[in-house]
Every structure is written in structure tokens, then in C-alpha cells.
């Protein structure tokens, strides 16, 4: 007879609680810092899982489930933003008690966040090349680099829905940034004016875009609040770099058409 499944065994609680290992002598706030970032990585894993599922659902033409999945991602993004409120309870002086122990560790090294960016169309080869060839992170990012983005799945979904989309958009190089297209905007205007169901789907994508931008902004403010304009850990540029990532829409055409409706 197989061993009974318990809460502890199913969730691997012993292993999970053993993953928080502050370096050397424990500083009180280091535990919070570790747990917050580990939880972020778990949520990134879920978001990637859901975005892949959403692309699959779009390919199957299952609009209701695709919308439901996007709603779940949007709800998770709200949690990601709210976690920054918890992190901001740590003052700059409290962070300094253990900051030097981070050595070269930096959020720049989160391959899952880079995978999330790739899945949403923000692909930069330099982000991938930070990771060693043959590593888990590099192999995963190489796959994301070559794979179509969520936006590409949306475009093919619209074709399946009967819309005539420009060929250059459907056959674009998926490793390149998503560029605005006046022809595509004309199609999207038609969707918004005459197709409420798919207009609602597009609005969920705008929500997703705005949610990512909100998280980026709150992340910048958290960094500025904690270390000001100092360099980040791992000798990164800190808030100066993070500010360059603001106000860069993932789906530019969905923003461009606002003035045409």
C-alpha cells in the first residue's frame, strides 16, 4: 500500500523551510529579504506557466479560458506589487546590515524574470548571455529566445477569428522587438468597434501591459527608497538602469489605437 499523502509531504514543507539560509551570523532582516525574493521566483514560475497555457488556449480558439488565464496572471501581478509594500518595511539602515554579504548576487541574475520578459516580447541577447552556456538558466532562455511571444499567439488567434492581418506581422522575427504597425492598428480598431468579445481580450492584454509597467515603477521606487542612486548589488547600475525600463509598452499597437477610437 502506498504511503498516505500528507500536507507536509505533498508540499515538501521540510525542504521548503530548509531553503532559507542567511549567510554567516543571522541579521534579523535578512530572513525577510530571502523569503520575499524566493516567493517572487515562485510567482514568476507560475506566471510563466500561465502565459504558456494562455498561448496554447489562444491557439485552440478557447477565448473564455484564455481570458480567465489572463485574469489569473493579472491577479498575481497585484500580489507581486503588494509584496513590495512588505519589503519597504525594511529601512535603508536595516538593509545595510547584510547588503555586503550579497557579494555579486543581484536581481539581474533572475533568469525567470528574463524568461518572463522574453515571453512578453522584450528580448535582449545580453540578458541571455549573462548565464553560463549549458546551465539550466541558459538552456531555458535559449528556448524562450527562439519561441514566439504571447503577442505572436494573439496575432495568429486573430487570423483564426477571420481577421486579415499584415503578413510582415505574422512572419516577423520573433527575436526582434514588437514594432508598431499602422495596418495592424486598423485591424485592431475594427476589433474594438465591432467585436466586443475580442475587444475584451485585447483589454486584458492592456491590463497585463499596465500591470508589468506598474510593477517596474514600484520596483524602481523601492530601490531608490532603499539605496538611493547607489550602484546595485553585483555592481549593477541600480535605479539608474531600472528607470530606463519604464514607460516601454509591451504591446504598442494596443496603446496607439486609443486616439483612433
N, C-alpha and C positions, 0 to 999 in steps of 0.2 A: 504494500500500500504506500502510495506516495505521501511524503510529509505534508502536513497541512500548511496552507499558505496563511501567513500572519501579516499584519500591518508592517511589522519590523522587517520581515524577510522580503515582502513584496517591494517595499520602497528602499531596501538596503540601508536602513537607518544607521547601523553601526558604521558602515563605510562612509556614509554621507557626513556623519558627525565627526569622523576622523580626518576630514579633509581641511579643517581649519587649523593651520599650524603657524601662528605668529612666530617670526624669527627671533631667536635668542630670548632675552627676557621679555615677557609679555608687557606691552604697553596697552593700557585699557582700551583705547580707541582703535587699535589695530584689528581687533576682532570684528568690529563693525565694518571697517574698511574691506576686510577679506570677504565677509559674508555678503555684503552688498554687491561686490563685483562677481562673486560666484553665482549669485542669484541672477545678475544680468546675463551671464553666459548661458544659464539655463533658459532664460526667456528668449535669448537670441536663437537658441536651438529650436524652441517651439515656434517662433515666428518664421524661421526658415522652413520648417516642416509644414506650416500652414500655407505659406506662399507657394510652395511646390504643389500642394494639394489644390490650391486655387487655380493655378495654371492648368492642372490636369482637368479640373471641373470645367474650365472655360473651353478646353479642347473637346470636352464631351457635350458642350452646349447646355450644361446644367447651371443656368443662370441663378436660380434661387440658392443653391448650395454655395456657389461662388460668392454671392453677396453675403451669405451667412458667414463664410470663412473670412472674408474681408472685415466683417464686423468684429469677429473674434480678434483679429490682428489689431484693429483699432483700439479695442478694449485693453489689450496687452500693452500697447503703446502708452496708454494713460497710466498704467501701473509703472512702466519704466520711468515716466516723468515724475510720478509721485515718489519713487524711490530716491530721487534727488533731494526731496524735502528731508528725508531721513539722513542722507549723507551730509546735508548742510547743517545738521545739528552739531557737527564736529567743527570746532573753531580752527583757524589757521595755526594757532599755537599747539593745539592738540594734534593736528596732522604732522607738525614738525617733530613731534616726539618720536616718530618712527619713519619719517619720509626717507631718510638716508639709507634705511635698510632695504628700500625697494631697488637699489642699485640701478640696473638698466631696465627694470620692469616698467612697462608703460602700456596705456590703453591702445597705443598704436599697434601693439602686438596681439590684439584680439582678432584672430583670423575669422571668427564667426561674425563680427561686425563688418569686416571687409566682405565676407560672403553675402551678408545682407545687402550691402551697397551694390555688389555685383548683380544680385538677383533683381534689384530695382533699377539697374541701368547705369549706375555710377561706377564705371570700371577704369582703374588706373593700374598699368602694369607695375609701377613702382610699389604699389600696395602688395602685390603678389610676390614680388621678388625680395621682399624683406624676410621671407620664410625659406628655410633651407630646402634644397631640392630633395625629393624623396620623403619629406616629412608629411605627417598626416595633414597639417595645415596647407602645405603647398599643393599636395595632390587634390585636396578638396577645392581649393581656389582655382586651380587649373581647369577643373571641370566646370566651375561656375563661370570662368572667363569665356570658355568656348560655348556655353549654353545660351539659348535665347532668354531674354529677360521677361519679367511679368508683363511689361508693355507689349512685347512681341506676341505674347499669348493673347492679349486683349485685341490686338490688330487682327490676328487670324480668327479670333472669335467673331469680330465684326464682319469679316468676309463671309463666314459661315452663316451670319444673320442676314446676308443678302446685300451688304454694302460694297460699293466699288471703291476700293482703297488704292492709292497710288502704288505702283509696282516697286518704286525705289524704297518705299517704307517697308513693304513686305519682304524685300530681298536685301535689306540693309545689312551691313557688317555688324553683328551683334556685340562685337568687342568695342565698337565706337560709341561715343556719347549719343543720347537720344536728341535729335535735332528737330526744330520746328519745321512744319510743312504746311503751307497755305492750302494745298489741295486736301490734305488730311483734315485741316481745320474746317473746311467747307463741309466735309462729311460729318464731322462731329457736331457742327451747327444743326445739320439735318436731324441727327440723332436727338439732340436736345429739344428740337421743335416738334418732332413728330413721333418719337419713340420713348414714351415715359419709362418703360422697364429698363431699357439700356441706358437712358439718361441717368437713371438712379444708380446703375452700376458705375457709370463714369464719375458720379458724385462721390461714391465710396472711394474711388481712386484718388480724387482730390482730397478727401479726408485723410487718406493714407499719406499722401504727399505732405499735407499740412502737419500731420502728426509727427512725421520724421523731422520736419523743419522745427517744430516746437521742441522736440527732444534735443536737437542740436543747439538751439538757443539756450535752453535751460542748462545744458551741459557746459556751454561756454561761461555762463554766469556763475555756475558752481565753481568752475576752475578759477575764474577771476576772484571770486569771493574767498577762495582758499589760499591761492598763491599769487594773486595779482598778475603782473606781467612777467613774472619769473619764467625761466625755462621749465618745461615739464620734466617728469621723470624720464629716464632713458635719454636725456639731453634733447628731448623733443622741443618744438617751439612753443608748446603750451597754448595759452589762449590766443596768441597772435596767429597761429596756424588755424586753430579751431574757428576763428572769426571768418576765415576765407571760405569756410564750408557753408556759411549761412546764405540764405536767400538764393539758393540754387535749386529750382524746382526739378523734380524727377520727371514729370510729365508736362513739359512746357506747353504743348498744344491745348491741354485742358484749361490752362490759365489764359492763354492768348484769346480763346474764343469768348471770354467773359464780355469783352467790349463789342462783340458781334451779335449777341443775343438780344 
